[in-house]
Amino acid sequence: MLPYPNISPEIVKIGPLSIRWYGLMYLIGFICSYLIVKREIKRRGLRVERDFLENLYFYLIFGLLLGARIGYVVFYNLPYFTKHPLEVLAIWHGGMSFHGGLIGVIVAAWLFTKAKKFDFFTITDMLVITAPIGLGLGRIGNFINGELYGRVTDVPWAMIFPEGGPLPRHPSQLYEAALEGALLFVILWILKDKFSRSGIVSSLFLIFYGIFRFFIEFFREPDPQIGYIFRIFTMGQILCTIMILSGCLLFIYRIKR
C-alpha cells in the first residue's frame, strides 16, 4: 500500500479567498487549449476575426459550467434537487458532470459557429485535441482533493483516502489522468492530420474517451446516491455507452458525406 500524499487543496489563502489546485489545473488546461487551437488555426491557414478565439472561449467556458451543473442535477441527483431547487445554484457545494459539460460545450460551439458562419466540425476537431489536457489535469486536481476515489482493493499501489474510510482504495483519479488525459492526447495528436474530412477526429474523441472512461469506472467508487445500475454498471458507464455509440454514428456520417 502507498501512503496518500495528503497535499493541501489550497495553494494560497488570503482571508476568505483562496487559490486551489483544482481551479488552477483547469485554468492551465484552458490556457493550453487556447494556445494550441490558435496554433492550429494559423497552421491550417484559416481566416478568422481578430477576437474570434476570445469570443469562442467565452462561449465554451459558459457552456461548460452551465452544462456540467445541469448534467449533475439531471443525471446524478435529480430527486434531491427536485425537493431542494435552490441547491441547484449552490455550485460551491460541488457537483459537476463531465458528460453534462460536454453537452454544454457542444451546444455553445454550435451556437457560436452558426453565428460566425464557420464550420462547426472544423472547430470541434481542434478543440477535442486539447480536451485531454484539461481532463488529465482536472483528475490530478481530484486526486489532490481526495475526491472521486476508487473502489476498495488490495493492490500494492492502493491508498487510504481521508474521506474514503479506513480501507485502501484504487487511486482511480490517476488512472483517469493517464488514460483520459495523457494517452488520449497522444492518440488524437497523432491522428489529427490523418483525415481530410472534418468531424472524424471529433468522433474519435467521443469513442476513445467513452471506452477509457467505461473501463476505469470498474475501478472507481460509484456515486452513493445512485450506486449500481443493473447491479454492475455505473451511471458514468451508461453515459459513456451513449457517448461511444454517438461517436460511431458521427464517424459513419462524416465518412459517408
C-alpha positions in Angstrom: 0.0 0.0 0.0 1.2 3.5 -0.8 0.7 6.5 1.5 -1.7 9.1 0.3 0.4 12.3 -0.2 -2.2 14.5 1.6 -1.4 17.7 -0.3 -3.4 20.7 0.8 -6.0 21.6 -1.8 -5.3 25.2 -1.2 -2.1 26.7 -2.7 -2.5 30.2 -1.1 -5.2 31.5 1.2 -5.7 35.2 2.0 -8.6 35.8 4.3 -11.8 34.2 2.9 -10.2 33.9 -0.6 -8.0 31.0 -1.7 -6.3 29.7 -4.8 -6.9 25.9 -5.1 -5.0 23.3 -7.1 -8.3 22.1 -8.7 -9.1 25.5 -10.1 -5.5 26.1 -11.2 -5.5 22.8 -13.1 -8.5 23.8 -15.2 -7.1 27.3 -15.8 -3.9 25.8 -17.1 -6.0 23.4 -19.2 -7.9 26.3 -20.8 -4.7 28.3 -21.5 -3.1 25.3 -23.2 -6.2 24.7 -25.2 -6.3 28.3 -26.3 -2.7 28.3 -27.4 -2.9 25.0 -29.3 -6.1 26.0 -31.1 -4.6 29.3 -32.0 -1.6 27.5 -33.4 -3.8 25.1 -35.4 -5.8 27.9 -36.9 -2.6 29.6 -38.1 -1.1 26.3 -39.3 -4.2 25.4 -41.3 -4.4 28.9 -42.8 -7.9 29.5 -41.5 -9.2 33.1 -41.8 -10.9 34.3 -38.6 -11.8 37.6 -37.0 -9.2 39.2 -34.6 -11.2 38.4 -31.5 -12.6 35.1 -32.8 -10.8 32.8 -30.2 -11.5 35.1 -27.2 -15.2 35.1 -28.0 -15.2 31.3 -28.7 -13.7 30.5 -25.3 -16.2 32.8 -23.6 -19.0 30.7 -25.1 -17.2 27.5 -24.3 -16.5 28.3 -20.6 -20.0 29.4 -20.0 -21.4 26.3 -21.8 -19.1 24.0 -19.8 -20.0 25.4 -16.4 -23.7 25.5 -17.2 -23.8 22.1 -18.8 -21.7 20.5 -16.1 -24.0 21.7 -13.4 -27.3 20.8 -15.2 -25.8 17.4 -16.1 -25.0 16.6 -12.5 -28.5 17.7 -11.4 -30.3 15.6 -14.1 -28.0 12.6 -14.3 -26.8 12.1 -10.8 -29.2 13.6 -8.2 -32.5 14.7 -9.7 -34.7 13.5 -6.8 -32.7 15.6 -4.3 -32.7 18.8 -6.4 -36.4 18.4 -7.2 -37.0 18.7 -3.4 -34.4 21.4 -2.9 -34.4 23.5 -6.2 -32.4 26.4 -4.7 -29.5 24.0 -4.2 -29.1 23.9 -7.9 -27.4 27.3 -7.7 -25.0 26.2 -4.8 -22.2 25.1 -7.1 -19.7 25.7 -4.2 -21.1 22.5 -2.6 -19.7 20.6 -5.5 -21.4 18.5 -8.2 -20.3 18.8 -11.8 -20.8 16.3 -14.6 -18.3 15.7 -17.4 -21.0 14.5 -19.8 -23.2 17.4 -19.0 -20.2 19.8 -19.5 -19.5 18.1 -22.8 -23.1 18.7 -24.0 -22.8 22.3 -22.9 -19.6 22.8 -24.8 -21.1 21.2 -27.9 -24.2 23.5 -27.8 -22.0 26.5 -27.1 -19.7 25.7 -30.0 -22.6 25.1 -32.3 -24.3 28.4 -31.5 -21.0 30.3 -31.9 -20.1 28.7 -35.2 -23.6 29.2 -36.5 -23.4 32.9 -35.6 -20.0 33.3 -37.2 -20.9 31.1 -40.2 -17.9 28.9 -39.5 -17.7 25.1 -40.0 -18.7 23.5 -36.7 -16.7 20.3 -37.1 -13.5 22.2 -38.0 -13.7 23.9 -34.7 -14.6 20.8 -32.7 -11.8 18.8 -34.3 -9.3 21.4 -33.0 -10.9 21.6 -29.6 -11.0 17.9 -28.9 -7.3 17.6 -29.5 -6.8 19.9 -26.5 -9.6 18.5 -24.3 -7.4 15.6 -22.8 -5.0 18.2 -21.3 -7.8 19.8 -19.2 -9.3 16.4 -18.4 -5.9 14.9 -17.2 -5.1 18.0 -15.1 -8.6 18.0 -13.7 -8.2 14.4 -12.5 -5.0 15.3 -10.8 -6.9 18.1 -9.1 -9.5 15.5 -7.9 -6.7 13.4 -6.6 -5.3 16.3 -4.6 -8.8 17.0 -3.2 -9.1 13.3 -2.2 -12.4 13.0 -4.1 -13.8 10.6 -6.8 -11.5 7.9 -5.3 -11.6 4.3 -6.4 -13.1 1.1 -5.0 -11.7 -0.9 -2.2 -8.8 -3.1 -3.3 -5.6 -4.9 -2.1 -3.3 -3.9 -5.0 0.2 -2.8 -3.9 -0.4 0.8 -5.0 -3.7 1.2 -3.1 -4.2 4.3 -0.9 -6.3 5.2 2.1 -8.1 8.5 1.2 -9.0 10.8 4.0 -12.7 10.8 3.1 -12.8 7.2 1.8 -12.9 5.4 5.1 -10.2 3.1 6.7 -9.8 0.7 3.7 -7.3 1.1 0.9 -8.7 2.1 -2.5 -7.7 2.4 -6.1 -6.3 5.8 -7.0 -8.7 5.9 -9.9 -8.2 9.6 -10.4 -4.6 8.8 -11.6 -5.9 6.0 -13.8 -8.2 8.6 -15.5 -5.4 11.2 -15.7 -3.2 8.6 -17.5 -5.8 7.2 -20.0 -8.3 10.1 -20.5 -5.5 12.7 -20.3 -2.1 11.6 -21.5 -2.9 8.6 -23.7 -5.9 10.2 -25.3 -4.0 13.3 -26.1 -1.2 11.3 -27.8 -3.8 9.3 -29.8 -5.6 12.4 -31.0 -2.4 14.3 -31.7 -1.2 11.5 -34.0 -4.5 11.2 -35.8 -5.3 14.9 -36.2 -3.9 15.2 -39.7 -4.8 11.8 -41.0 -8.3 12.7 -42.2 -9.3 15.2 -44.8 -12.9 15.5 -43.7 -13.8 17.5 -40.6 -15.7 15.7 -37.8 -13.7 12.5 -37.9 -11.3 13.5 -35.1 -14.3 14.7 -33.1 -16.0 11.3 -33.4 -12.8 9.5 -32.4 -12.6 11.6 -29.2 -16.1 10.5 -28.3 -15.3 6.9 -29.0 -11.9 6.7 -27.3 -12.9 8.8 -24.2 -16.0 6.7 -23.8 -14.0 3.4 -23.9 -11.4 4.6 -21.5 -13.9 6.1 -19.0 -16.1 3.0 -19.3 -13.1 0.8 -18.4 -11.9 2.9 -15.5 -15.4 3.1 -14.0 -14.9 -0.6 -12.9 -12.2 0.8 -10.5 -14.0 3.9 -9.4 -16.4 4.1 -6.5 -19.9 4.7 -7.8 -21.9 7.7 -6.7 -23.5 6.7 -3.3 -26.9 8.3 -4.2 -27.1 6.1 -7.3 -25.0 3.0 -6.7 -25.0 0.4 -9.4 -27.4 0.2 -12.3 -28.5 -3.4 -13.3 -26.2 -4.4 -10.3 -23.0 -4.0 -12.3 -22.9 -0.7 -14.2 -22.5 2.9 -13.0 -24.2 6.0 -14.3 -20.9 7.0 -15.8 -20.8 3.8 -17.8 -24.3 4.3 -19.1 -23.5 7.8 -20.3 -20.2 6.5 -21.8 -22.1 3.9 -23.8 -24.3 6.6 -25.3 -21.1 8.6 -26.0 -19.4 5.7 -27.8 -22.5 5.0 -29.9 -22.8 8.7 -30.8 -19.2 8.7 -31.8 -19.6 5.7 -34.0 -22.7 7.2 -35.7 -20.8 10.5 -36.2 -17.8 8.7 -37.7 -20.0 6.8 -40.2 -21.9 10.0 -41.0 -18.8 12.1 -41.7 -17.1 9.3 -43.7 -20.1 8.9 -46.0 -20.6 12.6 -46.7 
